[in-house]
Amino acid sequence: MSSNSANEFTNDSSSSTEAAEKPQIEPIRMPSVEEIKGQDIWNNCAVRSVVSGVMGGGLGLAMGLFLGALDNPIMQEEMTGRQQFIYTAKQMGRRSWSSAKTFAVMGFIFSAAECVVEKARAKHDTTNTVVAGCVTGGVISARGFEEEF
């Protein structure tokens, strides 16, 4: 009886090591027609830039609402609760609109520059991101310089 159970134990351990040695290989799945069309649409620089601009605007809107709510009125002691509320609401609106425009422009320019550089270089690496960041900073700085004068 003991020798029989010992044989069963060795047979079980050898079959489990064979199963562990053979990794499960999954077959490669080809993309569907819809997936290929989706990739082609997303690889379009105009689509990618517009989507990034819209998402940047949404982020700027949320940040403006949050930061606008943190502003305290200068004459806080002399204002009633209603006046403080109205002031804060207006400040949130101004901040959110300003931040939304800024972030939308940043997202649009960055995404467009990155996409154009990537297409021109025919490479997808961090150099594209660095160049796009430099272009974005330069454009926003030039735009701010014009508004100053």
C-alpha positions, 0 to 999 in steps of 0.5 A, spaced: 500 500 500 505 504 501 509 503 495 503 504 491 501 511 494 509 513 493 508 511 485 502 515 485 505 521 488 511 521 483 507 520 477 503 526 480 509 531 481 512 529 474 506 531 471 505 537 474 512 539 473 511 538 465 505 542 465 509 548 469 514 547 464 510 548 458 507 555 458 500 557 455 501 560 449 495 564 446 494 565 439 495 572 436 488 576 435 488 580 428 485 587 429 478 587 427 476 592 421 472 597 427 479 597 431 483 599 425 478 604 423 479 607 430 486 607 430 486 611 423 482 616 426 486 617 432 492 617 428 490 623 424 493 629 427 487 634 427 483 629 431 488 628 436 489 635 437 482 637 437 481 632 442 487 634 447 484 641 446 477 639 449 480 635 454 485 641 456 479 646 456 475 641 461 481 640 466 482 648 466 475 649 467 475 644 473 481 647 476 479 654 475 472 652 479 477 650 484 482 655 485 476 661 484 473 658 490 479 659 494 480 666 493 478 671 498 475 678 497 479 684 499 474 687 503 471 681 507 470 684 513 465 689 510 461 684 506 455 681 507 454 673 506 451 674 500 456 679 497 461 674 499 457 669 495 456 673 489 464 675 489 466 668 490 461 665 484 464 671 479 471 669 481 470 662 480 467 664 473 472 668 471 478 663 473 475 657 470 474 661 463 481 663 463 484 657 465 479 653 460 482 657 455 489 657 457 489 649 458 485 648 451 490 652 447 496 648 451 493 641 450 492 643 442 498 646 441 502 640 444 498 635 441 499 638 434 506 639 435 508 632 438 504 629 432 507 633 427 514 632 429 512 624 430 510 624 423 516 628 420 521 623 424 517 617 423 519 615 430 515 614 437 520 616 442 521 621 448 524 626 443 518 628 440 515 630 447 521 634 448 520 638 442 513 639 442 514 641 449 519 646 447 514 648 441 508 649 446 512 653 451 515 658 445 508 659 442 505 661 449 511 665 451 510 669 444 503 670 445 504 672 452 509 677 449 504 680 444 499 681 449 504 685 454 505 690 449 
